[in-house]
Amino acid sequence: MTTGPAVFSLTDGPRAALSRSWRASLKYQCALHMLDDFKNAVGSGGLWAVRDGAAHRARRRDLRRALEALLVWHRPELEAGPGLDHPYAVLRRAAPILRSEAEHGSDDFVRRQAALYLTLLPFPAQWDRLAAAERSADPDPETAAFLRLEREKVLEKVRRKADTTFRVRHFLQVLKRPRGAGEKGVLRLFSLPYLLADEAVLRELSRWYVFFVEPPMGVVWRHGWWRPFCRLEDPCLFGVGGPEDARFLSTQPGAVPVGLAHGDFLEDEPPASPPPCPDFDMVFNATFDDMERKRHGLMLDLLDHPRLRDRTALFLGRGNPQKVREFQQTVENRGLSSRVAVRANLKRRDVPGLLARCRTGVHLSLYENACRAVYEFFRADLPCVVSSSMAGMNPSIFNEETGAAVPDAHLAETIASVLENPVRFSPRRWFLRESGSAVSSRRLNEIVREFFSERGYDWTEDIVALGSSGASRYVRPEDEARFADEHVRIADILRRFGRFPVAVEA
């Protein structure tokens, strides 16, 4: 089975779009059928009627592709069908049956194949089993191939950074200083996590620090290379915005999900002064380098909906200039140039002024992790409408004060309703009360302090305030300055390990 990107294409005409939508629906149905067939085969015992290792290997490959189709590219259809938790629920129900076969079965073939299903698919404790396979002197060939492909993907990411010298503060933030064996520090990893996905490096750093890591786009279960972070002396705190990632992490030993990440720590700044009359009805802020995941095409389709045909939209985002030009050409080809403006690769300080010229925010990404753009809308006092199938966002932040999270079928009607009665919302009031750097940093401080207490560590100093933007996430410059010696310590540790893949400075 093959899987593809999202349904919407920027270049589709009406006939091509219909054909593409049909093909996508077929892929979704095939993926769902494959998963449910596996569920039934495990439950009935029929899975073992096939005594062919190659057939089971092919089935595991197809199941991985089906899970990617359902949990990444076809989330809206899954939400409208059995529900977004359905794939995980299938795995949770199958896990004890397979575990019993793998650990206590009398049939060698079944025992071996059950263990492979548990290791190579995102079942509870998968990361532990993958780590055990890595340590094995002679892993199963299928598992070895899986691990090799995973390493190649990570190395390719690293190779793209090979000529770059990073400062520690470009991807790490010391939140709390270590004070001897009785009181560890706290180290935040907010960017480039694959650079640190080395158990030896992490173990050395974990002698001094507890980790708080924020997966940039969520865990999306495929990212099994996070497992070294879960094999340390202390569990790793994962900052994830959405319940889906949190539920998955809770099944992986050594991972502790924390419901705060990235956008939650948006700096507490005053909004820009709005003009007498906003220039744009909607604003869509998303990178042009990842338009399939961000669903720029769906946003253009919404502008053709009868309820929104007289509305205007501003598209913001960073991206390769060629990608930006392609999008601008698509806007022109679809006859939307008079209603759509594109502003790309702006400085962060320029964004609030543009948001002040808009009425409401829209965000349609398939998956995120506490997306900064949504919180920027709230800070700018813009209500926001999002797709409720999106992974990585806390659904409770969309409420009567801030906007709405709705299925794709209701997006146009909901956006129109918000635009027709915007005064009923008060997103900035909610942001100041419930979110932002100061509020979220205090909440994280309480979570980490309780974590330290449970581990028997001393606590004589609170963590510093967290921000969500820029090369340094320090809100107060004096905090960065007072941790300069810690940056030197960390840089020394990273340089000491020859395997560290890029040059790093304090």
N, C-alpha and C positions, 0 to 999 in steps of 0.2 A: 504494500500500500504506500502511496506517496502522499505527502502532505504539502500544503502550500501556504502562502501568506494570506492575509485577510481578504475578505470578499471584495473590497473596494479598490479600484485602480484609478489613478489620476487621468489616464489617457483613454479610458473606455468611452465609446459612444453608447447610445441607448441599447442597440442590439448586442454589442459586445458585452456590455454590463450585465444584460440578462443572461447571456451564455455563461459568463464568468460566475454569476450568482448561482446558476444551476449546478455548475461543476463543483463549486464550493459546498453547496448543500449535499451533493452526492458524497464528497469526501467526509463531511461531518457524519452523515448517516453510516458510512462504512466504518469510520472510527468508533462510533458508538456501538455498532453491532459487534465489532471485534472485541471490545471491552466486555460487553454483556455476555458474549459467547464464552469468554474466558471465565467470567463469574460463574456461569452455569456449569461449565466443565469442572471447575474446582469443587463446587458444591456437590455435584453428583458423583464425583470420582472419575468421571469420563475423561479427565485430562490425561490420565495414565493409560488409556486404551491404546494410545499411540506409543509404540516402543522404539522410537527413532529419534536419536539425539539431534540430528540435523533438523528434523521437523520442529522440535521444541526450540532449537536455536532460532529458527525462522520466526516462530511464534513470538518469542521474546523481542526480537527486532521489530516485528510489526506492532506489538503492543507499545513499545517505546514511541514509535511513530504516531500511533493512535493517541497516546497520552499527550504528545506535543500538539497534535491537531486540536484536541479538545480543550486543553488547559492553556494554550497560547493563542492559536489563530481562530478558533471557533467558539470563543467564550460566550458571545451573545446568543448563539443557537443553543449552546449547552444550558445557559440560564433559562431560556424559554422552554427547554425540554425537561430532562430529569433533575436539573439543578447543578450549580457549580461545584457542589461537594460530591457529586455522584462518582467521579473517578476515584477520589480518595476513599469514599465509602466502600467501593468495590474492593480496593486493596486492603482496607482495614478488616473487612469480613473474611477475605481470603487468607490473611496473614496467619491466624492460628492454625488453620488447616495445613497450610504449607509448612509451617514451623514444626508441627507434630510429625509430618512425614520426613522432614529434613533431619530432625534430631532423634526420632524414635522409630522410624520406619524400618521394616525388615528387608525391604527390597532395595538393593544397591542402586539400581537405575533410578527408581523413583526418588530415593533419598538424595542422590546427586542432582537430579533435575530440579527438585523442590528448592534445594539450596541455591541453585543458579537463579531461579525466579526471584527469590528473596534478595539476592545480592545485586541483581542487574535491573531491577525495577524499584520505583520509589516506595517501597514498603516501610513500615516502622522499623527503625534501627538499621536501615540500609547503609548509612554512612559507616557504622561500626563494622559491618561485614565487608565493605569495600576496603576499609583500613586494614582489616585482618588479611584480606587477599593480597594487599600490597606488601605486607610483612612476610607473606608465605614465600618459601624458597622455590616452590613450583606451583604457581597458581594455575587453575584451569585455563586452557587456551582461550576460551570465549571470554572469561573474565580478564585475562591478560590483554586481549585485544581491546576490550572496553576501556581499561585503564590506560593503554597506550594512546588511544584516540583522544581520551580526555587530556592527557599530558600534552599531546600535540596541539590541541586547541588553546591550552593555557600558554604554551610556549610561543604560539603565533601571536597572541596578545602581547607577550613580553617583548618579542622581537620588534614590534612596532615602536617600542619605547627604548630600544637598545642604545640609541645615541643621545638619550636625554639624561641630564643630571637633575635629580630631584632633591629638594630640601625636605627634611623630615616633616615640616609643617604642610607640605603639599598633599600629604595623604594621612598623616597622623596628628592627633591633638592630645597632649597630656592634659587630662582633666583634674588629676590629683597626684601629688608627689608621693612616691613610696617612702616610708619611714621605718625601714628595717623589716625584720622577719614578721613582726606582729601587725604590720599595717602596710599592705601593698598599695601601689598607686592605681590609677585608672587610666587606660589608654584607649582613645577613640580612633577607630579606623573608618574613615568616611569616603575614601576614594582608592582606586587601584588595588582592590583587595587581593587580586591574583598575584601581585608582587610578593605578598607575605605568605602565600599558601605553601609553606615549607615547614614541616613539623619541627625540625631542628631549630630553625630561627625562632619559631613561635615559642618553643619550650624555654629557650633562653630568655626571651622577653617576658614570658609569664612568671619567671622567678621574681620579677619586680612589679608586674602589672596584672590587673584583671582587664580583660578585653571587653570593650563595647564596640561592636561592629555594625555598620549600616550597609547592607547589600544595596548598591546603587539602584538596581531595578527589581529589588525583591529577590527571593530565593529561586522562584520558578523551578522547583524541584530538580531541574536538569543540572543545576550547578553543584554537583557532588564534590567538587574540589574545595568546598567550604569545610569538609570533614576534618582537616588538621586543626582547625580552630576548636573542635569539640574533643580533642584528645589531650587537653592540658591539665595541669594540677587543679585548676578551678574551672567550672563551667564557663562557657563564653556567653555573654549577653548579646543577643541579636536584636538590633533596633529595626523592627518591621512595622509598617503602618497598617497592614490588612490582616484580617482574621484567618485568611487562607494560608498565608505564609506562617502565621503563628501556630496554627494547628499542625502543619507539617513539621515544623521545628520541634514541637513538643513531643513528637514521636522519635526524635533523634537524640540519643543519650549525649549529654555534654553540651546541649544547646538550651539556653533559657530565653524565650522570646520576651521582648519588652515592647510595649505598644507605643513607642515614641521613636521617630526617625526623621532625618533630613528636613522636610518642610515644616515639621512641628517646631523647629528651632529658628524659624525665620526671624530676622532682626526686627526689633520693635522700633519702627520708624514712622514718623507722621506721614499721612498721605499727601500726594501732590494736590495743589489747588485745582479743582475741576473748572472747566470753561463754563460759561453760562448755559450752553447747550451741548451735550455730548456729540462727538463727530461720528461715532460708530455704535451700532446696536450691540454687537457681539465682539468679543476678543478671544482668539484661539492662540495659545502660546505653547509651541511644541517644536522640537528640532526638525529641520528639514532633511536631516540625514537618516531618519528612521520613520519615514512617512507611513509605511505599512502598519507598524505597531501603533503609531500615534493617530492614524486614521484621518489624515487630511482629506482624503477622498470622500469620506462620510460627511465631513463638515461642508464640503462643496455641494454634496447631494442635498443636505438639509436646506441650503440656501435656495434650492429649486422647489422645496416643498410649498404647497399653496399657502400655508400659514406664515411662511417666512420669505416670500418672494419679493417683498418690498423692503426687506431689512438689509443692513450693511454689516460688514465684518472686517476686522483687522486681524491679520495673521502675523504673529511675532515668532521669533525663534532663531537659533543659531544653526549654521549648516554650511556645507560646501557650496561655494558660489554657483557651481554648475547645477546642484540640486535646487537651489533657490530659483535659478533661471528656468529650470524645467517646470517648477510649480507655477511661476508667473506665466509661462506660456500656456499651461493648462487652464489657468484662470481666464486668459484671453480667449482660448479656443472654446471654452464653455460659455462665452458671452457674459462673464461676470465682472469684467474689468471696472465697470461703473459702480459696482457695489462692494468690491473687495480691494483692500490695500494690503501690501506686503512690506514689512519692515524687518530686515534680517541683520543678524550679527551686531546688534546694538550693545553698547556698554550697559552693565547692570543698572547704573545710576540713571539711565535714560528711560528705563521701563516704567517706573511709577508715573512719570508724566504722561506717557501714552495710555496707561490704564485709566488715568483720570478722565480721558476723553471717551471712555466706553461706558456702556450701560450694564452689561452682564458678561460673565466669563463662561466659556464652554470647554469641557475637556473630555476627550473620547478615547483615550489610550486603552489598549488591551491589557497592559499591566504596567505597574509603577512601583515605587516605594515611597509613600508619604510625599507625593509629588509637590515640589516647591511652587509650581505655577498656580495651583489651586489656592494655596495659602496666600500667595501674592494677590490673588483676586480678593480674598477676604480682607486682607490688610488694606487694600485700596477701596474698600466698602462696595465691592461688586458682588452681588449674588452669583452663584455658580451652578450650572447644570452639568452633570456628568452621567456617563453610561454606568449603570449599576453593575454591569458585568465586569468592570475593570478590577483587576487584582491590585493589591497593594495599598488601598486606601481604607481608612477607618470609616465605615458607613455612617457612624453616629455624628460625624462632623457635618453631614448634610441634613439640615433640619429647617424648621420654620423661620429661623433667623438667617440662615446662610444660603439656602437654595434647595436643590433636589438631586437625588440619584435615581434614575429611572431606566427601565429597559429601552433598548434601541427603538422599539416601535412607538414609544411615547416621547421621544426626544423633541421632535418638532413642536408638538402641542405644548409640552412643558416649557420650552424656551419661549414660545410665543406668550404663554400665560405670565411668565416672569417679566417679560418686557412690557406687558400691558399694565402691570401693577407692581412696579419695583419698590414702592415706598413701604410695602409690608415687610421688607427684609431689613436686617441690620447686621450685615456680616462683619463690619469692623468692630462693632460692640462685642460680638461673639469672639472675635480674634483677640481682642485685648483682655477679655475675661478668661478664655479657655486655652489660648495658644500663644505662640510667639516665644522668643528666646527666654525671657525672664520666667514666664509661667512654666514652660516645658522643662527648663533647666532645673527649677525647683522640684518638679515632679520626678525627674530622673534622679536627682540627688537623693530623694527619699527611697526610691527603688534600690539604688546602689548601696545606700547605707544599711537598708534591711538585709540585702544580700551579704554584705560584710558581716553583719551581726550573726546571720545564720551560719557563716563559715568560721566564726570565732575570731575574726580580725578586729583589731582596734579601729577606731574612727575618731581622729582628732582634728580633721580638716574636711570641709565640704568641697565638692567639685566646683570648678569654675563654670561660668556661663558658656553655653554652646551657641554658635551661629550656624547658618546654613549656606553660606555663599563665600566665594573667593578662595584663593590658594591657602589662606589661613582661616580657620573657623573660630578664631578667638574674637569675642565681641569686644573685649577690653585689651588694648595694646599692652598694658602693663602685665597682663597674665602671660602673654607670649614671652615677654622679656624675663619674667621671673622663673620661667621654665627653660631658659636657654641652656642651663647645664644638663637638664634631662634630655634635651634634643641632642646634645653632644654624646651622652651616654648611649642613646638609641642608635645614633649614626655609627658609633664605634662597634656596637653589637652587630649591626647589619653588615658593616665592612669586614668584620672578623670572619663571617661566613662567606667563603668564596663562591658559594652557590647563589648568593643574592644576585638577581639578574640585571640590575641597573646601578649606575653610580649614584651615591647618595651623600649629601652633606648635611651638617647640622643647620 
